[in-house]
Amino acid sequence: MREALNAAINDHAVLRLTYADDSNRQTRRNVRPLALYFWGQVWTLAAWCELRVDFRSFRLDRIRACERTGASFFR
């Protein structure tokens, strides 16, 4: 998963994520991936979330599905 996310960051590719919160409620959202970080125990994806219209961090262990939308963005 990290390799695919890193490639999307480098390619400026918009991603469609299926993401689960801590209660396992899932949402689908398009994100503009910016960076990957390791915070001691978990990897996170820093991204612009089009659903929330804000920057968000997504834990990689909670990403249930990830695909490119075909759209791109410029940082």
N, C-alpha and C positions, 0 to 999 in steps of 0.2 A: 504494500500500500504506500509506504513512504516513497518508493521510487517513482510510482505513478504521480503522486502529489508533487514531488520535486520537479518532475518533467512538466507538469501543468503550470507550476510557478514559473519555470524558465520560459515556457511557451506563451505565458500570459493568457491561458485558456480558462474560460468560465466553466465551473464544474456544477453539476447537480448532485447534491448530497441527500441521502436519507440518513437522518441523524437522530439518535435516541438520547433523551435526557436521563437523569439519574433514576427516574421512575420507569424507564423504558418506553416512554411515550415518543412516538416517532413523528418527525416533520420532514418535509421535502423542501429544500431551499437551494437556490442558485447562489454560488459564492465566487468571489474573485480571490484566488489564493495568493498570499503574499510571502509567507515564510513558515518554516517548520521549526519548532522549539522542543527541547526536552527539559521538563521541569521535575527532575529527580526521579519520578516514578512513571510518568506518562509523556508521550509525545503529543503535541498540540499543533494544530494548523491555525495560523493567524490569517484572517481573510475579511474581506468586505462582504457582508451578508445583504443580499438584495431584499430578502424578506423583512429583515429588521431595519434596513437602511442605516446600518452602523457597522463598525468594526466588531468582530467577534472572534473568540478562540474556540476551536472545536477539538475535543479529545479524539485521537485516532481510534481508540478502542471503542468509541461510541458511533463511529461512522459505519453504517450498515451497508451502504451502497454508494458508489461514486462513479460518475460518468461525465465525459466532456459533453458540453451542449453544442459545440461547433462554433460558439461565439468566442471572441477574444477581447481583451482590454489592454490598455496601456497604463503603466504605473506612472 
